[in-house]
Each structure stands twice: as structure tokens, then as C-alpha cells.
Amino acid sequence: MVPNNHQITRSPNHQIQWGFTLIELLVVLTLITTLSAIGMAQYSRSITYSKEAVLKEDLFRMRDAIDQYYADKNQYPATLDALVTEGYLRKIPEDPFTKSASTWQTVPAEPDPANPAAEVGIYDVKSGAEQTALDGRPYTEW
């Protein structure tokens, strides 16, 4: 019995040869290429999504440490390194997009009108990445 999807040819010595046609091979290669392109796009998107999740967690932890510092000392930390030296963070995390711990953008606190000579300190921290998130907002606005 001969399968229907293969072409049968006879060689000069009358033996049957099984094989695929060029069209069949091209169709299979086109399908493989299309599926791999879709897979790579999805993979790239999932990598970005995971980096965004890490960035959100890092920002939450640093902002929480800044709030704890303020609650304990009634002033904001002068630098992010103060959070490490005072034990509020083990280390300053790396920004997952810039791959550096030194690119964080700090937002200074409002000066205290009762004590204008006091050091202002850091009120908030934002990412230094210049890219745009999957939701369309820049990472610097998170």
C-alpha cells in the first residue's frame, strides 16, 4: 500500500523511491519559520514583562525603606546609600533595564518650612531607564 502524501518515482533499474517534493519541503519550512517568529516575539515580550515585575518590586522595596527611615528618624535619607548603611536595605538593587544600581533617579523631599537649614533628603525613587513600558508609560514615571 502506498501512502497518498508522497510522490513515487521509478529509477531506471525499476526500484520505487520515496521522497518529498520541493513544494512540500518549502511549505514545511515556511510553517516552521512562521511559528518560530511568533515564538520569539512572545519570548521577547515575556522577558520584558518579567523585567517590569522586578522593577515594580524593587521600587516598592526602596520606597518602603524610605518610608521606614522617615518613620524612625523623622527625616528622609540623604542618599540611597544611607538606606544601606543604616540597615534598611542590604544593597541598592540593580535597575533591571539599565543593569546598574547607580542609575536610579531620586526625587527630593519638600524643604521643611519650620527648619529651612535642614537637609532635604530623598522622598521618592524612580527608574533611570529611558525605555517605555508595555503599557505605554515611560519607566521614569513609575
TIMILO-918397 format. One line per field, with one value per residue (C-alpha): x, y, z; residue number from 1; residue in one letter. Coordinates in Angstrom, 1 decimal. Layout:
// TIMILO-918397
east: X | ...
north: Y | ...
up: Z | ...
num: NUM | ...
residuo: A | ...
This chain:
// TIMILO-918397
east: 0.0 | 1.4 | 0.8 | -1.1 | 1.2 | 4.4 | 5.5 | 6.6 | 9.2 | 10.9 | 14.5 | 16.0 | 16.5 | 12.8 | 13.1 | 10.5 | 12.0 | 10.2 | 10.7 | 9.2 | 8.6 | 10.2 | 6.8 | 6.2 | 9.6 | 9.0 | 5.6 | 7.1 | 10.0 | 7.5 | 5.4 | 8.5 | 9.7 | 6.4 | 5.9 | 9.5 | 8.9 | 5.7 | 7.5 | 10.5 | 8.1 | 6.3 | 9.5 | 10.8 | 7.6 | 7.7 | 11.3 | 10.2 | 7.2 | 9.4 | 11.8 | 8.9 | 7.8 | 11.3 | 11.3 | 8.0 | 9.2 | 12.5 | 10.7 | 8.2 | 11.0 | 13.1 | 10.1 | 9.1 | 12.6 | 12.5 | 9.2 | 10.6 | 13.6 | 11.4 | 9.2 | 12.2 | 14.3 | 11.7 | 13.8 | 14.3 | 17.6 | 20.2 | 21.2 | 20.1 | 23.4 | 22.1 | 19.4 | 22.1 | 24.4 | 21.6 | 20.3 | 17.1 | 18.3 | 21.0 | 22.1 | 20.7 | 19.2 | 20.1 | 17.6 | 16.6 | 16.6 | 19.8 | 21.6 | 23.1 | 22.5 | 23.7 | 21.0 | 18.1 | 16.6 | 15.8 | 13.1 | 14.0 | 11.6 | 10.0 | 12.0 | 10.7 | 9.4 | 10.0 | 13.6 | 14.9 | 18.5 | 17.7 | 18.9 | 16.1 | 16.7 | 15.2 | 11.4 | 10.9 | 12.9 | 12.3 | 13.9 | 16.6 | 15.6 | 14.7 | 12.5 | 8.7 | 6.8 | 4.4 | 1.5 | 2.9 | 4.2 | 7.9 | 9.7 | 10.8 | 7.1 | 6.6
north: 0.0 | 3.4 | 6.5 | 9.3 | 12.1 | 11.0 | 11.0 | 7.7 | 7.7 | 4.8 | 4.8 | 3.3 | 0.0 | -0.1 | 0.3 | 2.5 | 5.6 | 7.5 | 11.3 | 14.7 | 17.2 | 20.7 | 22.3 | 20.1 | 21.0 | 24.7 | 24.6 | 22.9 | 25.4 | 28.3 | 26.9 | 26.4 | 29.9 | 31.5 | 29.6 | 30.4 | 34.1 | 34.1 | 32.2 | 34.7 | 37.7 | 36.1 | 35.2 | 38.8 | 40.2 | 37.8 | 38.8 | 42.5 | 41.6 | 39.8 | 42.8 | 45.1 | 42.9 | 43.1 | 46.9 | 47.3 | 45.1 | 47.0 | 50.4 | 49.1 | 47.9 | 51.0 | 53.3 | 51.2 | 51.5 | 55.3 | 55.4 | 53.3 | 55.5 | 58.6 | 57.0 | 56.1 | 59.2 | 61.9 | 62.9 | 61.5 | 59.8 | 62.0 | 59.3 | 55.8 | 54.6 | 55.8 | 53.2 | 50.5 | 51.9 | 52.3 | 48.7 | 49.4 | 47.7 | 45.0 | 46.6 | 49.0 | 46.8 | 47.0 | 48.5 | 45.6 | 47.7 | 49.7 | 46.8 | 49.3 | 50.3 | 53.9 | 54.9 | 55.4 | 58.8 | 60.3 | 62.8 | 65.3 | 65.9 | 69.3 | 71.6 | 71.9 | 75.4 | 75.2 | 74.2 | 75.6 | 74.7 | 71.0 | 68.7 | 67.9 | 64.2 | 61.7 | 61.5 | 59.1 | 57.0 | 56.2 | 54.2 | 55.7 | 53.6 | 55.6 | 52.9 | 52.8 | 50.1 | 47.6 | 49.8 | 52.8 | 54.8 | 55.6 | 53.7 | 57.1 | 57.8 | 54.6
up: 0.0 | -1.0 | 1.2 | -0.6 | 0.5 | -1.1 | -4.6 | -6.0 | -8.8 | -10.5 | -11.2 | -14.3 | -12.5 | -11.6 | -7.9 | -6.1 | -4.4 | -1.6 | -1.2 | -0.6 | -3.3 | -3.2 | -2.6 | 0.4 | 1.9 | 1.2 | 2.9 | 6.0 | 6.2 | 5.9 | 8.7 | 10.9 | 10.2 | 10.9 | 14.2 | 15.4 | 14.6 | 16.7 | 19.5 | 19.5 | 19.7 | 22.6 | 24.3 | 24.0 | 25.4 | 28.4 | 29.1 | 29.2 | 31.4 | 33.9 | 34.0 | 34.6 | 37.5 | 39.0 | 38.6 | 40.3 | 43.2 | 43.5 | 43.5 | 46.2 | 48.4 | 48.1 | 48.7 | 51.7 | 53.1 | 52.6 | 54.5 | 57.3 | 57.5 | 57.8 | 60.4 | 62.5 | 62.1 | 61.2 | 58.2 | 54.7 | 53.9 | 52.2 | 49.7 | 48.7 | 50.2 | 53.6 | 53.4 | 53.1 | 55.8 | 58.3 | 57.6 | 55.8 | 52.6 | 52.2 | 49.0 | 46.4 | 43.7 | 40.1 | 37.7 | 35.5 | 32.4 | 32.9 | 34.7 | 37.1 | 40.7 | 40.1 | 37.5 | 40.0 | 39.8 | 43.2 | 43.9 | 46.7 | 49.5 | 50.1 | 52.4 | 55.9 | 56.4 | 60.1 | 59.6 | 56.3 | 57.1 | 57.5 | 54.8 | 52.3 | 51.7 | 49.2 | 49.1 | 46.2 | 43.7 | 40.1 | 37.4 | 35.2 | 32.2 | 29.1 | 27.6 | 27.5 | 29.4 | 27.8 | 29.0 | 27.1 | 30.1 | 30.5 | 33.3 | 34.7 | 35.6 | 37.7
num: 1 | 2 | 3 | 4 | 5 | 6 | 7 | 8 | 9 | 10 | 11 | 12 | 13 | 14 | 15 | 16 | 17 | 18 | 19 | 20 | 21 | 22 | 23 | 24 | 25 | 26 | 27 | 28 | 29 | 30 | 31 | 32 | 33 | 34 | 35 | 36 | 37 | 38 | 39 | 40 | 41 | 42 | 43 | 44 | 45 | 46 | 47 | 48 | 49 | 50 | 51 | 52 | 53 | 54 | 55 | 56 | 57 | 58 | 59 | 60 | 61 | 62 | 63 | 64 | 65 | 66 | 67 | 68 | 69 | 70 | 71 | 72 | 73 | 74 | 75 | 76 | 77 | 78 | 79 | 80 | 81 | 82 | 83 | 84 | 85 | 86 | 87 | 88 | 89 | 90 | 91 | 92 | 93 | 94 | 95 | 96 | 97 | 98 | 99 | 100 | 101 | 102 | 103 | 104 | 105 | 106 | 107 | 108 | 109 | 110 | 111 | 112 | 113 | 114 | 115 | 116 | 117 | 118 | 119 | 120 | 121 | 122 | 123 | 124 | 125 | 126 | 127 | 128 | 129 | 130 | 131 | 132 | 133 | 134 | 135 | 136 | 137 | 138 | 139 | 140 | 141 | 142
residuo: M | V | P | N | N | H | Q | I | T | R | S | P | N | H | Q | I | Q | W | G | F | T | L | I | E | L | L | V | V | L | T | L | I | T | T | L | S | A | I | G | M | A | Q | Y | S | R | S | I | T | Y | S | K | E | A | V | L | K | E | D | L | F | R | M | R | D | A | I | D | Q | Y | Y | A | D | K | N | Q | Y | P | A | T | L | D | A | L | V | T | E | G | Y | L | R | K | I | P | E | D | P | F | T | K | S | A | S | T | W | Q | T | V | P | A | E | P | D | P | A | N | P | A | A | E | V | G | I | Y | D | V | K | S | G | A | E | Q | T | A | L | D | G | R | P | Y | T | E | W
